[in-house]
Amino acid sequence: MSDSEGSAAVIGKAELRREVRARRRNLSDLDRSEVESALAIRVGAIAEIAALVAAPASGCLAAYASFGTEPGTGCLRDILEISGVRVLLPVTRANGSLAWAWDDGHLTPGTIPPGIPEPHGPVVAEGIDGLVELGCTVVLVPALAVDSTGNRLGQAGGYYDRLLAGLDTISPARHPLLVAVVHDNEVLESVPAEPHDRAVDAVLTPTRVVRFRNT
């Protein structure tokens, strides 16, 4: 990618972020509640998650506690807990990396970035390699948009970019399924991407699950 192409991608990402954030802010409380409930129902359509529900001891799942205008993950996490699936949530480190603690239903406001809910229990894993060592088979990834090839637009913090870069040192056979979570109208034909961006394997919306490539 040339310097001009890289600059265009950066500008395109910033513009798309503004558009998506504005649309999310305009959603009503009822809209948000319906989205959260629908995601909790739809998540079982992901084969790897259905396998965890059928045999919870076979592995675990990494999710995140939704914040602000993000599609709600609270009901989804509740459903998984009721099903016996072990769920990990991220804890942001000062260096921008992600650590992981079990989701026990109790969240506290994080400090990096301020206010984002984090689990209050002890950290049990660091980075993506820590997730793999714990037997994590699915990672739910926050996103603002995803395109038809799996390119993901994040919030620009870089936390998940750094996390997913760690997959380069892990055998593909051990990679967890990467699933972005967005609204239906945030699955787009094209999303600006840079060389460091890592595509997700699938996307979860309130009405569908779309898998990319041969996953």
C-alpha positions in Angstrom: 0.0 0.0 0.0 1.4 3.4 -1.0 1.5 6.4 1.3 -1.4 8.0 -0.5 -3.5 4.8 -0.2 -2.6 4.6 3.5 -3.7 8.2 4.0 -6.9 7.6 2.2 -7.7 4.5 4.3 -7.1 6.5 7.5 -9.3 9.3 6.3 -12.0 6.9 5.2 -12.0 5.1 8.5 -12.4 8.4 10.4 -15.4 9.4 8.2 -17.0 6.0 8.6 -16.6 6.0 12.3 -18.4 9.4 12.6 -21.3 8.1 10.5 -21.7 4.9 12.4 -21.4 6.5 15.8 -24.0 9.1 14.8 -26.5 6.4 13.7 -25.9 4.5 17.0 -26.5 7.6 19.1 -29.9 8.0 17.4 -31.2 4.6 18.4 -33.9 4.6 21.1 -33.7 2.6 24.3 -36.3 0.2 22.8 -34.2 -0.3 19.7 -31.2 -1.1 21.9 -33.1 -3.5 24.1 -34.4 -5.3 21.0 -31.0 -5.6 19.5 -29.5 -7.0 22.7 -32.2 -9.6 23.0 -31.9 -10.6 19.3 -28.1 -11.0 19.6 -28.6 -13.4 22.6 -30.9 -15.5 20.5 -28.8 -15.4 17.3 -25.5 -16.3 18.9 -26.4 -19.9 19.2 -26.4 -20.1 15.3 -22.6 -20.0 15.5 -21.6 -23.7 15.3 -18.6 -23.3 17.6 -20.7 -21.6 20.3 -23.4 -24.3 19.9 -20.7 -26.9 20.5 -19.7 -25.1 23.7 -23.3 -25.0 24.9 -23.6 -28.8 24.2 -20.3 -29.5 26.0 -19.2 -26.6 28.2 -16.1 -28.4 29.4 -14.7 -28.6 25.9 -13.5 -25.0 25.9 -14.4 -21.4 26.6 -15.3 -18.1 24.9 -13.9 -14.6 25.0 -16.5 -11.8 24.9 -16.6 -8.2 26.1 -19.0 -6.1 28.2 -20.7 -3.6 25.8 -20.3 0.0 26.5 -22.1 3.2 25.4 -23.9 2.7 22.1 -22.3 -0.6 21.3 -24.8 -3.5 20.5 -25.6 -4.9 23.9 -23.8 -8.1 25.0 -25.4 -8.4 28.4 -28.2 -10.8 27.5 -25.9 -12.8 25.3 -23.5 -13.3 28.2 -26.3 -14.2 30.5 -27.5 -16.9 28.1 -24.1 -18.3 27.8 -23.7 -18.4 31.6 -27.0 -20.1 32.1 -25.8 -22.7 29.5 -22.7 -23.4 31.5 -20.3 -21.8 29.0 -17.2 -20.2 30.5 -16.8 -16.6 29.4 -13.7 -14.4 29.6 -13.8 -10.6 29.5 -11.0 -8.2 28.7 -9.0 -6.1 31.1 -7.0 -3.3 29.5 -3.4 -3.0 30.5 -1.5 0.3 30.6 0.6 -0.7 27.7 -2.5 -1.2 25.5 -2.6 -5.0 25.6 -5.5 -7.0 26.8 -5.6 -9.4 29.7 -8.5 -11.7 30.6 -10.6 -12.6 33.6 -13.6 -14.8 34.0 -17.0 -13.2 33.7 -18.7 -13.7 37.1 -21.5 -11.2 36.4 -19.8 -8.4 38.5 -18.3 -5.5 36.5 -16.4 -2.5 37.6 -15.6 0.7 35.6 -12.1 0.4 34.0 -9.6 3.2 33.9 -8.0 2.5 30.5 -10.0 3.8 28.7 -12.1 5.4 31.6 -15.4 3.9 32.3 -15.4 0.8 30.1 -16.8 -2.1 32.2 -14.3 -4.8 33.2 -14.5 -8.0 35.3 -13.4 -7.5 38.9 -11.9 -11.0 39.3 -8.3 -12.0 39.0 -6.6 -12.0 35.6 -6.2 -15.6 34.3 -4.7 -15.0 30.9 -2.7 -12.4 28.9 -3.1 -11.7 25.2 -4.3 -14.0 22.5 -1.8 -16.7 23.4 -3.3 -16.9 26.9 -6.8 -17.3 25.4 -5.6 -20.2 23.3 -3.9 -21.9 26.2 -7.2 -21.8 28.1 -8.9 -23.5 25.2 -10.8 -20.5 23.9 -12.5 -21.4 20.6 -14.4 -18.2 19.9 -13.5 -14.5 20.4 -16.4 -12.0 20.1 -14.8 -8.7 18.8 -16.3 -5.2 19.2 -16.7 -3.4 15.9 -18.3 -0.4 14.2 -18.6 -2.0 10.9 -17.5 -5.1 8.9 -17.4 -5.6 5.1 -18.1 -8.5 2.8 -14.6 -9.9 3.2 -14.4 -9.6 6.9 -12.5 -6.3 7.2 -13.4 -4.8 10.6 -13.6 -1.1 11.6 -12.8 -0.7 15.2 -13.1 2.3 17.6 -9.5 3.4 16.8 -8.0 2.4 20.2 -5.9 -0.3 18.7 -6.5 -2.8 21.5 -7.9 -5.6 19.4 -5.5 -4.9 16.5 -2.7 -5.5 19.0 -4.4 -8.6 20.4 -5.1 -10.2 17.0 -1.6 -9.5 15.7 -0.5 -12.2 18.2 -2.2 -14.8 16.0 0.8 -14.6 13.7 2.9 -16.6 16.2 0.2 -19.3 16.8 -0.5 -22.3 14.6 -3.6 -21.6 12.4 -5.1 -24.9 13.6 -5.3 -23.4 17.1 -6.8 -20.0 16.1 -10.1 -19.2 17.7 -13.0 -18.1 15.5 -13.1 -14.3 15.4 -16.6 -12.9 15.4 -17.4 -9.2 15.1 -20.7 -8.0 16.7 -22.5 -5.2 14.9 -26.0 -4.0 13.9 -27.5 -5.2 10.6 -26.9 -2.0 8.8 -23.2 -2.0 9.8 -22.4 -5.0 7.5 -21.1 -3.1 4.4 -19.8 -3.9 1.0 -16.5 -2.3 1.8 -14.6 -1.0 4.8 -11.3 1.0 4.5 -8.4 -1.3 5.6 -4.7 -0.9 6.3 -2.0 -3.5 6.1 -2.0 -4.1 9.9 -5.8 -4.7 10.0 -6.7 -8.3 10.5 -10.0 -9.6 9.1 -12.5 -11.4 11.3 -13.9 -14.9 10.4 -17.6 -14.1 10.9 -20.0 -11.4 11.9 -22.9 -11.6 14.3 -25.9 -9.3 13.9 -29.4 -9.3 15.4 -30.8 -11.2 12.4 -27.9 -13.3 11.0 -24.5 -14.9 11.2 -22.3 -14.4 8.2 -19.1 -16.4 7.8 -16.2 -15.4 5.5 -13.8 -17.4 3.5 -13.7 -21.1 4.5 -14.3 -20.8 8.2 
